[in-house]
Amino acid sequence: MSRILITSALPYINGVKHLGNLIGSMLPADVFARYQRARGRETMFVCATDEHGTPAELAALEAGLPVAEYCRREHEVQADLARRWGLSFDVFGRSSSPQNRDLTLHFARTLWRGGFIEVRSTRQVYSNADRRFLPDRYVIGTCPHCGYDRARGDQCENCTRVLDPTDLIEPRSAVSGSPDIEVRDSKHLFLKQSGFSDDLRAWIDGKADTWSNVVISIARKWLDEGLRDRGITRDLSWGVPVEVADWGANPAGETLDPADWAGKVFYVWYDAPIEYIGATREWADAKGEGDAWERWWKQPGAADVRYVEFMGKDNVPFHTVGFPVTIMGANRVENRAWKLVDDIKGFNWLTYYGGKFSTSQKRGVFMDQALEILPADYWRWYLIANAPESADSSFTWEHFAATVNKDLADVLGNFVNRVLKFAVSKFGGQIPDGGKPGPAENDLAARLERLVGQYTLHLEEMQFRKAAQELRAVWVAANEYVAVAAPWTVIKTDPAAAACAVRTAINLIRVIAILSGPIVPETSAALLRAIGAGPQQTAWPLGKAVDELSQLKPGHPFEVPPVMFAKLAAEEVEALERRFGGDS
């Protein structure tokens, strides 16, 4: 049985993330991790805060804090929100950790010695108004490829094309808005990506049948346009320092003078993906297990690992080219020691009334605000049911309210509360004996087997919207079963048949709770507590449905939980629209 390694794209440190960030990586990765654990597979779910780069420096400056202290504080905020959202990370690390620093330097040193990094003099943007070098993303201007007028110097958000600041038309400082910028010469390290074009194309083509279209199309677009070598260092003070004293010579016999690299750090997009490994090392160190992280990332220990990455489409280029080149280059030197990703699940955008969510512009709903309004499971259900997989999807308050009111309150909550309230009123707090399964139960079992099979397949294939549709179909089937069995009517003439229907329905709640666990974990746990299901009764229900519907026996105790889901009233929706804005 494969072990499952899951990484979510790292949330950046500068503030609470919005719902678009959440559904673009962390939440679907959590659903997948919870599903894998439910199937009994050893799973490692890794995430971390991405803490380097100028945005962190500027945010710290605005907050009046040293950048290290700012990052420590904001990491704690994001870690707390992750817990409150039920994100079941095995480790939530920090890219500024000593572990990531060591690994970043290890990979760079290895690539240098293998001849895959070289020194080049670059022309770097300096802002006279800001009196500092500007990192790529803090130079903005017009994209030369699509004409988008707020393209960043590292990547155009509109067309996803990777850029250099000098590519931009009418560039200006994103810090001050000043066009008083100039280009100065600066020495930097470049990762020789162009030499890996053939290897990357063969690797990516080999994934064409399993990776999503958005991932394959972006990766191939990069290759088709011609892969360029990439600068991996910057003139900044906050980041992994470029410490070269122990690097030795490259294959041409060249060495690096440490004095030339003082005051330089590695580019945030170079060290951030390495933090996937660094965070796993943080996990091992925290447990006092030393090299335990290596069995997830290094051969031969990782030979049985299936590695899956989750990310939004803007992160795809760095995960299909930059990070893989780092791993491929190191593997050429270290005899294929490091694990390459097996599957990449990429997402399109979740928009807010058709416009982009924006952390910097405070547009949309953010993770902390959402939990002030409703518990996490409401949001988890809505976001997964509307995940932007094949195309962008748009959040509106009307759609959110309609979805949670119908699916959670009317379908799932209604079934559970009707059944358990009736059962306790007529049979007390124990599952009743009597009666035998008939045509309604047989039809339910056949339908349930088909739906569970489809739901399981969609989760295996990371098709989250389809999975949510099948799970909702299970909830609907439960309601339709009790409508046909009608124990509240039948009890007047056939108490034994009513007892059988109630017993079946409570066992159906057990199945629903297990199936719902990956998407709405708090609801799942509440249901299992209510029906008193123990660990031996919570295995993924892949057996015969007839058997699954008879796991809890007569006499088994249960209780009625509080009302599970409150509806959002029309006036509440209107108030939320006024608070957050009902347009883009």
PEMOFEN-V68105 format. One record per backbone hydrogen bond with DSSP energy under -1.0 kcal/mol. CO is the residue of the C=O (numbers start at 1). NH is the residue of the N-H. E is the energy in kcal/mol with one decimal. If there is no record, write none. Layout:
co | nh | e
CO | NH | E
CO | NH | E
This chain:
co | nh | e
3 | 306 | -3.2
4 | 44 | -2.8
5 | 308 | -3.2
6 | 46 | -3.2
7 | 310 | -2.3
11 | 50 | -2.4
13 | 15 | -2.3
17 | 367 | -3.0
18 | 22 | -1.9
19 | 23 | -2.5
20 | 24 | -1.3
22 | 27 | -2.7
25 | 29 | -2.0
26 | 30 | -1.9
27 | 31 | -2.4
28 | 32 | -2.3
29 | 33 | -2.3
30 | 34 | -3.0
31 | 35 | -2.3
32 | 36 | -2.5
33 | 37 | -2.4
34 | 38 | -2.3
35 | 39 | -1.4
36 | 41 | -2.2
37 | 40 | -2.0
42 | 4 | -2.8
44 | 6 | -3.1
45 | 90 | -2.5
45 | 91 | -1.4
46 | 8 | -2.0
47 | 93 | -2.6
49 | 95 | -2.4
50 | 13 | -1.9
53 | 57 | -1.3
54 | 58 | -3.0
55 | 59 | -2.3
56 | 60 | -2.3
57 | 61 | -2.1
58 | 62 | -2.3
59 | 63 | -1.9
60 | 65 | -2.5
66 | 70 | -2.7
67 | 71 | -2.5
68 | 72 | -2.0
69 | 73 | -2.4
70 | 74 | -2.7
71 | 75 | -2.3
72 | 76 | -1.8
73 | 77 | -1.8
74 | 78 | -2.5
75 | 79 | -2.7
76 | 80 | -2.3
77 | 81 | -2.2
78 | 82 | -2.3
79 | 83 | -1.9
80 | 84 | -2.2
81 | 85 | -1.9
82 | 87 | -2.7
83 | 86 | -1.3
87 | 89 | -1.4
91 | 47 | -1.8
93 | 49 | -2.2
94 | 97 | -1.9
97 | 101 | -2.1
98 | 102 | -2.5
99 | 103 | -2.2
100 | 104 | -2.9
101 | 105 | -2.1
102 | 106 | -2.2
103 | 107 | -2.8
104 | 108 | -2.2
105 | 109 | -2.7
106 | 110 | -2.5
107 | 111 | -2.7
108 | 112 | -2.4
109 | 113 | -2.4
110 | 114 | -1.5
111 | 116 | -2.9
112 | 115 | -1.3
116 | 192 | -2.7
118 | 190 | -2.8
120 | 188 | -3.0
122 | 186 | -2.6
124 | 184 | -3.3
125 | 134 | -2.4
126 | 182 | -2.8
127 | 131 | -1.5
127 | 132 | -1.3
132 | 127 | -2.8
135 | 138 | -2.1
136 | 139 | -1.7
136 | 153 | -1.3
138 | 174 | -2.8
139 | 153 | -1.4
140 | 172 | -2.1
141 | 151 | -1.8
142 | 169 | -2.3
143 | 147 | -1.6
148 | 143 | -2.8
151 | 141 | -2.0
154 | 163 | -1.7
155 | 152 | -1.3
156 | 160 | -2.1
161 | 156 | -2.4
164 | 167 | -2.2
165 | 168 | -1.3
169 | 142 | -2.7
172 | 140 | -2.4
173 | 177 | -1.5
178 | 173 | -2.7
179 | 181 | -2.5
180 | 128 | -1.7
182 | 126 | -3.7
184 | 124 | -3.8
186 | 122 | -3.8
188 | 120 | -2.7
189 | 232 | -3.0
190 | 118 | -2.0
191 | 193 | -2.3
191 | 230 | -2.2
193 | 196 | -2.5
194 | 197 | -1.2
196 | 200 | -3.0
197 | 201 | -2.6
198 | 202 | -2.3
199 | 203 | -2.2
200 | 204 | -3.1
201 | 205 | -2.9
202 | 206 | -1.5
204 | 207 | -1.6
205 | 208 | -1.3
207 | 210 | -1.6
207 | 211 | -3.0
212 | 216 | -2.4
213 | 217 | -2.8
214 | 218 | -1.5
215 | 219 | -2.5
216 | 220 | -2.6
217 | 221 | -1.9
218 | 222 | -1.9
219 | 223 | -1.7
220 | 224 | -3.2
221 | 225 | -1.8
223 | 226 | -1.4
230 | 191 | -3.1
232 | 267 | -2.5
234 | 236 | -1.5
234 | 265 | -2.3
240 | 266 | -2.4
241 | 243 | -1.6
244 | 247 | -1.9
250 | 253 | -2.7
254 | 250 | -2.0
257 | 260 | -1.8
258 | 261 | -1.3
261 | 264 | -1.5
264 | 242 | -2.0
265 | 234 | -2.9
267 | 270 | -2.2
267 | 271 | -1.8
268 | 272 | -2.3
271 | 275 | -1.0
272 | 275 | -1.0
273 | 276 | -1.7
274 | 278 | -2.3
275 | 279 | -3.8
276 | 280 | -1.3
277 | 281 | -2.0
278 | 282 | -2.2
279 | 283 | -2.4
280 | 284 | -2.1
281 | 285 | -2.6
282 | 286 | -2.5
283 | 287 | -1.6
284 | 289 | -3.0
285 | 288 | -1.1
289 | 292 | -1.9
291 | 294 | -1.7
293 | 296 | -1.6
294 | 298 | -3.2
297 | 339 | -2.5
298 | 302 | -1.7
300 | 303 | -1.8
302 | 305 | -1.9
304 | 3 | -2.2
306 | 5 | -2.8
307 | 342 | -2.3
307 | 343 | -2.2
308 | 7 | -2.3
309 | 345 | -3.3
310 | 9 | -1.9
311 | 347 | -1.6
312 | 315 | -1.7
315 | 319 | -1.2
316 | 320 | -1.6
317 | 321 | -1.3
318 | 323 | -2.8
321 | 325 | -2.7
322 | 326 | -1.8
323 | 327 | -2.2
324 | 328 | -3.6
325 | 329 | -3.0
326 | 330 | -2.1
327 | 331 | -2.5
328 | 332 | -1.7
329 | 333 | -1.2
330 | 334 | -3.2
331 | 336 | -3.0
337 | 299 | -3.1
343 | 309 | -2.6
345 | 311 | -2.0
347 | 313 | -2.2
349 | 393 | -2.1
351 | 395 | -3.5
352 | 355 | -1.8
355 | 352 | -3.8
358 | 363 | -1.8
363 | 358 | -2.0
365 | 19 | -2.3
366 | 370 | -2.7
367 | 371 | -1.3
370 | 373 | -1.1
370 | 374 | -2.2
375 | 378 | -1.0
376 | 380 | -3.0
377 | 381 | -2.3
378 | 382 | -2.1
379 | 383 | -2.9
380 | 384 | -2.3
381 | 385 | -2.7
382 | 386 | -1.1
384 | 387 | -1.4
387 | 389 | -2.1
388 | 348 | -3.1
393 | 351 | -3.2
395 | 353 | -2.2
396 | 400 | -2.3
397 | 401 | -2.6
398 | 402 | -2.4
399 | 403 | -2.3
400 | 404 | -2.5
401 | 405 | -2.5
402 | 406 | -2.0
403 | 407 | -2.6
404 | 409 | -1.9
405 | 410 | -2.3
406 | 411 | -1.4
407 | 412 | -2.3
408 | 413 | -3.4
409 | 414 | -1.3
411 | 415 | -1.5
412 | 416 | -2.1
413 | 417 | -2.5
414 | 418 | -2.3
415 | 419 | -2.3
416 | 420 | -2.4
417 | 421 | -2.1
418 | 422 | -1.9
419 | 423 | -2.7
420 | 424 | -2.4
421 | 425 | -1.7
422 | 426 | -2.0
423 | 427 | -2.8
429 | 558 | -2.2
431 | 555 | -3.0
438 | 442 | -2.4
439 | 443 | -2.7
440 | 444 | -2.1
441 | 445 | -2.5
442 | 446 | -2.1
443 | 447 | -2.3
444 | 448 | -2.9
445 | 449 | -2.3
446 | 450 | -1.6
447 | 451 | -2.4
448 | 452 | -3.0
449 | 453 | -2.0
450 | 454 | -2.2
451 | 455 | -2.8
452 | 456 | -2.6
453 | 457 | -2.1
454 | 458 | -2.5
455 | 459 | -2.1
456 | 460 | -2.4
457 | 461 | -2.2
458 | 463 | -3.0
459 | 462 | -1.2
463 | 467 | -2.1
464 | 468 | -2.5
465 | 469 | -2.1
466 | 470 | -2.1
467 | 471 | -2.5
468 | 472 | -2.6
469 | 473 | -1.8
470 | 474 | -1.6
471 | 475 | -1.9
472 | 476 | -2.6
473 | 477 | -2.5
474 | 478 | -2.0
475 | 479 | -1.9
476 | 480 | -2.5
477 | 481 | -2.2
478 | 482 | -2.0
479 | 483 | -1.8
480 | 484 | -1.8
481 | 485 | -3.3
482 | 486 | -2.4
486 | 489 | -1.5
486 | 490 | -2.9
487 | 491 | -2.0
489 | 492 | -1.3
490 | 493 | -1.6
490 | 494 | -3.6
494 | 498 | -1.9
495 | 499 | -2.3
496 | 500 | -2.1
497 | 501 | -2.2
498 | 502 | -2.5
499 | 503 | -2.6
500 | 504 | -2.6
501 | 505 | -2.5
502 | 506 | -2.5
503 | 507 | -1.9
504 | 508 | -2.1
505 | 509 | -1.8
506 | 510 | -1.6
507 | 511 | -1.9
508 | 512 | -2.8
509 | 513 | -2.8
510 | 514 | -2.0
511 | 515 | -2.6
512 | 516 | -2.5
516 | 520 | -2.9
520 | 524 | -2.2
521 | 525 | -2.5
522 | 526 | -2.3
523 | 527 | -2.3
524 | 528 | -2.4
525 | 529 | -2.2
526 | 530 | -2.2
527 | 531 | -2.0
528 | 533 | -2.2
530 | 559 | -2.5
534 | 537 | -2.2
535 | 538 | -1.4
540 | 542 | -2.2
544 | 548 | -2.2
545 | 549 | -2.1
547 | 550 | -1.7
553 | 556 | -2.1
556 | 431 | -2.5
569 | 573 | -2.1
570 | 574 | -2.2
571 | 575 | -1.9
572 | 576 | -2.3
573 | 577 | -2.3
574 | 578 | -2.0
575 | 579 | -2.3
576 | 580 | -2.8
577 | 581 | -2.1
